[in-house]
Each structure stands twice: as structure tokens, then as C-alpha cells.
Amino acid sequence: VYNARLVEETRQRLSELEALHAVSSALRTASTRDEALPILLDKTLAALETDSGAIWLYHPEHDELRAVVDRGWYGQLNKSPMKPGEGIGGQVFASGKTHLSLDLRDDPLTRAAAREQVPPGWGGACVPVRAGAITVGLLYISVPPLHQITTEQVKMLESLAEMAGAALHRMSLYEETARQLDQLQALHRVDQ
């Protein structure tokens, strides 16, 4: 029994390290968030051996969170924008703290608009995605009934979310630089 548990724990750690490496490599090569976020979500879901999750990003101009990529049953959810403090995601965004739920449907923080769309028995985690000290989005990962996200998996999710935040910050700087370059080139053409 001890050997079987040790083998399973070792397999799980290897899977987590592979996920961290795969996400890190993919995020280094992606130049836009439209490229990076699906990779992040897919690799994270694979590492946790599940198929349902989503990434939401904060839009400060409207003070709301919006879904940008989803997989599994998250694709069927009502994806109306969410205000900070509203629902599980809004609470995680406002507090900056990961939220674990054994049953998302019965979680008192689940938004009423989504409650009936959540499959019974599915639990999961909602993790803040930060760029430095600023929360820029959310990573939702769900596991099927009779599964739970472990403490080690939460640490891995938080590491992945931290990598994603740094990559998103890098990409936004790149996009801003590209916009400024386009403006300068346009001004140069007008000047000529």
C-alpha cells in the first residue's frame, strides 16, 4: 500500500512539473493573450486530469470581469460580465485569495445565474491571476464528482496563475509598444 501511494504521489508531482514546464515554454513563445490563454487553460486542465475550466480577465474601463476562454461544461454557462465582489470569481478578484469548493452548485458564493447550469457534484478552485500586486483575472478549474483538488494542486494552480499574470503583463507591454510604434510611423508618414 505504501509503495502504491508513493508511486501515485511521484506520478502526480511529475505531472505537475511537466505542466509547469509546458506552460512556461508556451507562454514564452506566445506573443498575444489570444495565443497564450488557451494553452494555459489546456495544459492546466491536463495536469489536473479534468476537462472543465475557464479564464476570465478584468476590464478596468468597465470595472468588470469577462470570460475569455473556457472548456468543458464552462462553455454552457451564462457568461454575463461579473463585477468585483460578485459570485465566487468576484470574491476571489476582490480578495486576491484562492477559493476552493467541494460542490460549486451548492456553494453559497456561486452566482444565481450560473447555479442551475453547474453540473451536480462538481467541485473546483478559482485562483486569482496577478501581474505583480495587481489582480488581472481569474483561473477556474473544476473536477468531477468524487474528486478533490489537493493542497499541492492548489500550489501548482497558483504558480501557473502567477506565470500567466507575468506573461499577460509582458504581452500588454508588447501590445502598447506596438501601438505606439504604429502611431509614430503614421505621424512620420503624415510628416513626409
Phi, psi and omega per residue, in radians:
V1 nan -0.759 -3.136
Y2 -1.073 -0.767 -3.136
N3 -1.128 -0.701 3.133
A4 -1.121 -0.715 3.114
R5 -1.159 -0.722 3.117
L6 -1.100 -0.740 3.100
V7 -1.100 -0.753 3.140
E8 -1.146 -0.751 3.110
E9 -1.107 -0.710 3.109
T10 -1.135 -0.738 3.101
R11 -1.071 -0.723 3.140
Q12 -1.134 -0.778 3.129
R13 -1.089 -0.724 3.114
L14 -1.093 -0.745 3.096
S15 -1.066 -0.734 3.130
E16 -1.145 -0.753 3.104
L17 -1.117 -0.699 3.086
E18 -1.081 -0.723 3.125
A19 -1.109 -0.804 3.121
L20 -1.038 -0.753 3.131
H21 -1.159 -0.792 -3.118
A22 -1.103 -0.762 3.133
V23 -1.164 -0.760 3.129
S24 -1.036 -0.806 3.126
S25 -1.098 -0.796 -3.110
A26 -1.139 -0.716 -3.121
L27 -1.204 -0.515 3.096
R28 -1.185 -0.585 -3.073
T29 -1.590 -0.364 -3.124
A30 -1.302 2.396 -3.132
S31 -1.854 -0.237 3.105
T32 -2.253 2.754 3.125
R33 -1.210 -0.475 3.083
D34 -1.122 -0.486 3.049
E35 -1.418 -0.755 -2.959
A36 -1.312 -0.763 -2.991
L37 -1.138 -0.733 3.068
P38 -1.077 -0.646 3.109
I39 -1.113 -0.825 3.123
L40 -0.978 -0.855 -3.098
L41 -1.141 -0.804 -3.107
D42 -1.099 -0.763 3.139
K43 -1.169 -0.661 3.135
T44 -1.164 -0.785 3.113
L45 -1.073 -0.717 3.129
A46 -1.095 -0.719 -3.133
A47 -1.117 -0.565 3.134
L48 -1.654 0.087 3.103
E49 0.937 0.850 3.081
T50 -2.425 3.055 -3.071
D51 -2.258 0.138 -3.040
S52 -2.184 2.186 3.115
G53 -3.071 3.094 -3.116
A54 -2.771 2.789 3.003
I55 -2.190 2.266 3.089
W56 -2.048 2.507 3.099
L57 -2.109 2.620 3.133
Y58 -1.488 2.367 3.088
H59 -2.031 1.692 -3.031
P60 -1.093 -0.508 -3.125
E61 -1.120 -0.410 3.103
H62 -2.003 -0.029 -3.080
D63 0.890 0.921 3.141
E64 -2.625 2.754 3.065
L65 -1.750 2.449 3.135
R66 -2.321 2.468 3.078
A67 -1.184 2.352 3.109
V68 -2.073 -0.456 3.068
V69 -2.688 2.470 3.124
D70 -2.565 2.788 3.113
R71 -2.439 2.772 3.081
G72 1.102 -2.544 -3.063
W73 -1.181 -0.225 3.078
Y74 -1.093 -0.444 3.106
G75 -1.152 -0.353 -3.118
Q76 -1.611 -0.154 -3.077
L77 -1.294 2.686 2.971
N78 -1.139 2.068 -3.068
K79 -1.842 0.628 3.092
S80 -1.119 2.526 -3.124
P81 -0.957 2.674 -3.075
M82 -2.140 2.400 3.089
K83 -1.496 2.604 3.019
P84 -0.946 2.367 -3.119
G85 1.620 -0.219 -3.078
E86 -1.701 2.205 3.104
G87 1.217 -3.044 3.139
I88 -1.073 -0.891 -3.101
G89 -1.058 -0.758 3.140
G90 -1.124 -0.620 3.082
Q91 -1.176 -0.753 3.122
V92 -1.123 -0.735 3.125
F93 -1.073 -0.815 -3.086
A94 -1.192 -0.669 -3.072
S95 -1.553 -0.462 -3.057
G96 1.316 0.258 -3.099
K97 -2.031 2.452 3.101
T98 -1.094 2.471 3.090
H99 -2.063 2.188 3.047
L100 -1.834 2.478 3.117
S101 -2.399 2.262 3.091
L102 -1.313 -0.486 3.127
D103 -2.591 1.803 -3.066
L104 -1.096 -0.579 -3.123
R105 -1.143 -0.633 -3.114
D106 -1.648 -0.033 -3.131
D107 -1.183 2.209 -3.109
P108 -1.094 -0.336 3.132
L109 -1.482 -0.243 3.141
T110 -1.079 2.312 3.139
R111 -1.091 2.458 -3.122
A112 -1.006 -0.645 -3.114
A113 -1.112 -0.421 -3.102
A114 -1.813 -0.334 -2.988
R115 -0.891 -0.852 -3.088
E116 -1.301 -0.270 -3.137
Q117 -1.558 -0.218 3.133
V118 -1.398 2.225 3.116
P119 -1.099 2.456 -3.128
P120 -1.040 2.435 3.028
G121 1.498 -0.164 -3.127
W122 -1.363 2.264 3.061
G123 -1.915 -3.043 3.097
G124 2.927 -2.927 -3.120
A125 -2.374 2.557 2.990
C126 -2.127 2.118 -3.018
V127 -2.071 2.337 3.089
P128 -1.238 2.455 3.036
V129 -1.808 2.091 -3.051
R130 -2.055 2.508 2.933
A131 -1.936 1.714 -3.012
G132 1.214 -2.214 -3.128
A133 -1.589 -0.048 -3.055
I134 -1.755 2.227 3.060
T135 -1.389 2.177 -3.082
V136 -1.961 -0.179 -3.121
G137 -3.095 -2.921 -3.064
L138 -2.425 2.523 3.018
L139 -2.044 2.033 3.085
Y140 -1.797 2.315 3.040
I141 -2.331 2.286 3.136
S142 -2.115 2.561 3.120
V143 -2.109 2.582 -3.085
P144 -1.199 2.932 3.110
P145 -0.894 2.563 3.133
L146 1.288 0.119 3.047
H147 -2.031 2.620 3.071
Q148 -2.351 2.599 3.053
I149 -1.446 2.216 -3.076
T150 -1.442 2.913 3.087
T151 -1.035 -0.712 3.127
E152 -1.137 -0.674 3.116
Q153 -1.184 -0.622 3.078
V154 -1.082 -0.755 3.106
K155 -1.046 -0.745 3.119
M156 -1.111 -0.776 3.125
L157 -1.054 -0.727 3.126
E158 -1.156 -0.629 3.071
S159 -1.158 -0.761 3.110
L160 -1.104 -0.714 3.125
A161 -1.142 -0.638 3.096
E162 -1.139 -0.748 3.076
M163 -1.070 -0.739 3.141
A164 -1.093 -0.737 3.122
G165 -1.062 -0.763 3.111
A166 -1.115 -0.722 3.130
A167 -1.153 -0.721 3.115
L168 -1.102 -0.693 3.103
H169 -1.102 -0.794 3.110
R170 -1.046 -0.754 -3.129
M171 -1.166 -0.673 3.127
S172 -1.176 -0.641 3.063
L173 -1.120 -0.722 3.115
Y174 -1.099 -0.805 -3.139
E175 -1.112 -0.690 3.111
E176 -1.141 -0.734 3.098
T177 -1.099 -0.731 3.117
A178 -1.111 -0.701 3.108
R179 -1.106 -0.766 3.135
Q180 -1.127 -0.674 3.099
L181 -1.120 -0.744 3.093
D182 -1.055 -0.741 3.129
Q183 -1.115 -0.753 3.121
L184 -1.120 -0.704 3.104
Q185 -1.143 -0.686 3.098
A186 -1.135 -0.752 3.095
L187 -1.104 -0.675 3.116
H188 -1.106 -0.756 3.113
R189 -1.107 -0.736 3.111
V190 -1.105 -0.743 -3.132
D191 -1.078 -0.635 3.130
Q192 -1.242 nan nan
